Amino acid sequence: MGASSGRVIVGSPVDGRIVLEEAHRFGNRPVRTRGTLHWDILGLYRGVLDGLRVAGAKAGPLTSVGIDSWGVDYGLLDTDGVLLGNPVHYRDSRTDGMDAEIEKALPARELYEATGLQRIAINTLYQLTAARGTHQLAAARRLLLTPDLISYWLTGVEGTELTIASTTQLVDPRDGTWSRPVAEALGIDLSLFAPMRRPGDPAGTLLPEVLEETGLDGPVPVTAVGAHDTASAVAGVPAGGEGFAYIATGTWSLAGLELDAPVLSEESRLANFTNELGVDGTVRYLRNLMGLWLLQECLRAWEAQGDPQELGPLLERAARLPGLRSVVDAGDPEFLAPVGMPDRIAAACRRTGQPEPRDPAETTRCVLDSLALAHRSVLADAARLSGQEVRTVHVVGGGARNALLCQLTADACGLPVVAGPAEAAAYGNVLVQARTAGAVSGGLPELRALLRGSLELRQYEPTGDQASWARAAARVREHGKEATCA
């Protein structure tokens, strides 16, 4: 389940390959009620049930089900296991000002040393701080993160999967346990969280009512996977050997490296890097960027204004335009909220003394240049702070289909970019299930080798002048300093 859509996908090991078939796709549209932005969680669960019904009809008996989704958001259950209201969307404004509240209780340096997560207002820690004193939180017996909530409705078994837990800013990335000092400093009751489980652990079996609803023959086990979609996506990176970076692209761009241990230095904190946990004891050392959300929101705005744009022709027009005319900081929180994205991009350009984009093609080129520039900056910082060399960049997720973004990223980074798979999270999800079921074997290197033999990948070689990207990066840094001073 992604932030803009959900998919139920059947994965099968066939003749030494992993074959995926999409069974069902459903939209994910948030709903605003009385000023609060919510997820339509019951609509999403309906999409899951519909998809399981189609999957069973297409594929026959299912060996296992695994669930991954975006991070940080959660549902609260009462003593009867009933959901206490619709989960709040991470883009809701309730976390505004929570950074200062958290700083009062726990200095930023201590928080980073304890949890290794970047400062970003969407984190569960910020949301729980904003929810303090509410009747809903007071009535809660259990907190389940999004994929764990769906798993609970399917099986009746409560659990907290480790990779999704690591997005809360309440987990110590050194040993994968809850950080009690952080929870105590901020008054968070860790008993709200269900027992921890790891990718590959059993997570229950489908309930009789679910089997009846979906027409599946039981028993059907649910297997814990990398429940954070980025954890599954990184497991689904078809890298061979070391020296690779990844960019998991979609609504967000999550760019970074796979490490054996977290980087918790003060320099890493100031660079706003996060240490999330991955499959097989790995650490996802990355920074969150706004990603294709910027373009998605522009497309939505143009459609609402009566000027709908087809993505393919729009990208072709953008590719013909001069590059780096105007760039914005793709990590700037000012782009976090929905609505009016083209105007906000134009305002950012105007404020920084750059030409404003005059039409959708120029806005699109600004967005993609800015994303490529942000990818360049993040991967250079990640390599420097971790001491790990980067020789190849893997772009996975929806952005792997965007040839212009991939080429611009290769040009900006001065490194070859390998694009694909677009459904990396599904591959990573299925590989963990298949290994647990005994259909495949080995660690991440073996799983990735199997994946490489299953895919047709496209490689982009860097072109152009690195000096122009360096000058554009300097412009963004300078504008960032001016904004900080202001």
Secondary structure, DSSP 4 states (H G I P E B T S, - for coil): --SSEEEEEEEEEETTEEEEEEEEEEE---EEETTEEE--HHHHHHHHHHHHHHHHHHH-S-S-B---B-SS-EEEE-TTS-B-SPPBPTTSGGGTTHHHHHHHHS-HHHHHHHH-----TTSHHHHHHHHTT-HHHHH-SEEEEHHHHHHHHHHS---EEHHHHTTTT-EETTTTEE-HHHHHHTT--GGGBPPEE-TTSEEEE--HHHHHHHT--S--EEE----BHHHHHHHT----SSSEEEEEESSSEEEEEEESS----HHHHHTT-EEEE-GGG-EEEEEEE-TTHHHHHHHHHHHHTT----HHHHHHHHHTSPTTSS---TT-GGGSS-S-HHHHHHHHHHHTT-PPP-SHHHHHHHHHHHHHHHHHHHHHHHHHHHT----EEEEEEGGGG-HHHHHHHHHHHTS-EEE--TTHHHHHHHHHHHHHTTSS-S-HHHHHHHHHTT---EEE---S-HHHHHHHHHHHHHHHHHHHH-
